[in-house]
Amino acid sequence: MSRAALGAALAATLHGGAFPHSLSVALSNDHAGARPVVVTLALRTELQCGHLFGGTLVVRLPAAERVPTTIAARAVVVGGLPSRGVAVDGHVLTVQVPQPVGVMCAVLGPGTAKIVLTSAAGLGNPPRAGTYRVSLTRAGEHLQAHFTVR
């Protein structure tokens, strides 16, 4: 099966499959105003051989989050690999999913992919305590998660 066919099968699975997709978020430091903070998103979804398959992830951070104007590709790790690129538009990050190297199997199945916004990304927690929402869009699917700073 070609990569294009696998991608189409994955997109069909995301839109029509019975597998419940979810998103969770964890911070390396939950104190208000902390900086830099590692933000880890755990995306429970269909994976190909344990990897996200190409495309982009759109991560929407809360308006109170401190986000630099640029983030280096290597500062965002997707499934253990550095992203292919990151575009920053205010509090919206568009992350290019890396392509695994070598031969890929054709097995699609449920799993969890971690998207890590490392300390090199330069993110900072909101300055006030509270609960904040992060959203992620992938292949037309929108997921949300919340985190709390104290």
ChimeraX attribute file (.defattr): number of C-alpha atoms within 10 A of each C-alpha:
attribute: neighborCount
match mode: 1-to-1
recipient: residues
	/A:1	7
	/A:2	8
	/A:3	12
	/A:4	9
	/A:5	10
	/A:6	17
	/A:7	16
	/A:8	12
	/A:9	12
	/A:10	22
	/A:11	18
	/A:12	12
	/A:13	16
	/A:14	19
	/A:15	12
	/A:16	9
	/A:17	12
	/A:18	8
	/A:19	14
	/A:20	10
	/A:21	17
	/A:22	15
	/A:23	20
	/A:24	17
	/A:25	20
	/A:26	16
	/A:27	17
	/A:28	14
	/A:29	17
	/A:30	16
	/A:31	18
	/A:32	17
	/A:33	19
	/A:34	16
	/A:35	16
	/A:36	17
	/A:37	22
	/A:38	21
	/A:39	22
	/A:40	19
	/A:41	23
	/A:42	20
	/A:43	20
	/A:44	17
	/A:45	20
	/A:46	25
	/A:47	17
	/A:48	19
	/A:49	15
	/A:50	16
	/A:51	23
	/A:52	25
	/A:53	20
	/A:54	14
	/A:55	13
	/A:56	20
	/A:57	19
	/A:58	20
	/A:59	22
	/A:60	18
	/A:61	19
	/A:62	18
	/A:63	14
	/A:64	14
	/A:65	17
	/A:66	21
	/A:67	22
	/A:68	14
	/A:69	11
	/A:70	14
	/A:71	19
	/A:72	16
	/A:73	17
	/A:74	17
	/A:75	18
	/A:76	28
	/A:77	20
	/A:78	26
	/A:79	20
	/A:80	14
	/A:81	17
	/A:82	19
	/A:83	22
	/A:84	18
	/A:85	17
	/A:86	22
	/A:87	16
	/A:88	17
	/A:89	13
	/A:90	14
	/A:91	16
	/A:92	18
	/A:93	20
	/A:94	17
	/A:95	22
	/A:96	20
	/A:97	24
	/A:98	22
	/A:99	17
	/A:100	14
	/A:101	6
	/A:102	6
	/A:103	6
	/A:104	12
	/A:105	11
	/A:106	12
	/A:107	11
	/A:108	18
	/A:109	15
	/A:110	15
	/A:111	17
	/A:112	19
	/A:113	20
	/A:114	20
	/A:115	24
	/A:116	24
	/A:117	21
	/A:118	18
	/A:119	16
	/A:120	14
	/A:121	22
	/A:122	19
	/A:123	21
	/A:124	22
	/A:125	27
	/A:126	24
	/A:127	15
	/A:128	13
	/A:129	14
	/A:130	11
	/A:131	12
	/A:132	17
	/A:133	14
	/A:134	19
	/A:135	19
	/A:136	22
	/A:137	15
	/A:138	14
	/A:139	14
	/A:140	12
	/A:141	11
	/A:142	14
	/A:143	16
	/A:144	15
	/A:145	16
	/A:146	14
	/A:147	15
	/A:148	17
	/A:149	18
	/A:150	14
